[in-house]
């Protein structure tokens, strides 16, 4: 049975830290609510797996809209924020490993590959 959203969020906060992956504000506090955000959107074949989710503040999650992780990371940088590129890459690589191990998410594979290439260039 799959964990509910709140349970997944707690695991993600433990895994990645308690800051928004995009703007780096502390989240899951009285002032800033934490949300789970799919790196590969459901419309692109992204499942609700821990390997496809990061913690984001509600503002960043809403503002990202339909932009890819690399496009939104670029925008965050333009806004003067320091998105956690290493976390994004690690989560997407974990997603790739799960797909290789278990199969599925066929539609998401090219999307993940392209995002990893773009994010790697941003990191270098």
Residue pairs with C-beta under 8 A, 6 or more apart in sequence:
2 48
3 11
5 36
5 48
8 36
8 48
8 50
8 53
9 28
9 34
9 35
9 36
9 55
11 50
12 36
12 50
12 53
12 54
12 55
13 27
13 28
13 34
13 55
15 50
16 54
16 55
16 84
16 87
16 91
17 87
18 26
18 27
18 28
18 34
18 55
19 25
19 26
19 27
19 55
19 84
20 27
20 32
20 34
20 55
20 56
20 57
20 60
21 37
21 54
21 55
21 56
21 60
21 83
21 84
21 87
21 88
22 56
22 57
22 60
22 64
22 72
22 73
22 76
22 81
22 83
22 84
23 57
23 59
23 60
23 76
23 79
23 81
23 83
24 81
24 82
24 83
24 84
25 32
25 57
26 32
27 33
27 34
27 55
27 56
27 57
28 34
28 55
32 57
32 58
33 57
33 58
34 55
34 56
34 57
35 55
35 56
35 57
35 58
35 61
36 53
36 54
36 55
36 56
37 53
37 54
37 55
37 56
37 60
37 61
37 64
38 46
38 48
38 52
38 53
39 46
39 52
39 53
39 54
39 69
39 88
39 91
39 92
39 95
39 115
40 46
40 52
40 92
40 95
40 105
40 108
40 111
40 112
40 115
41 66
42 48
44 107
44 108
44 111
45 105
45 106
45 107
45 108
45 111
46 52
46 105
46 108
46 111
47 104
47 105
47 108
49 95
49 98
51 91
51 94
51 95
51 97
51 98
52 91
52 95
52 108
53 91
54 87
54 88
54 91
56 64
60 72
60 76
64 72
67 75
68 111
68 114
68 115
68 118
69 88
69 92
69 115
69 119
70 115
70 118
70 119
70 122
72 83
73 83
73 85
73 88
73 119
73 122
74 122
76 82
76 83
77 83
77 122
85 119
85 122
85 123
86 123
88 115
88 119
89 116
89 119
89 120
89 123
92 112
92 115
92 116
92 119
93 116
95 105
95 108
95 112
96 109
96 112
96 113
96 116
99 105
99 108
99 109
99 112
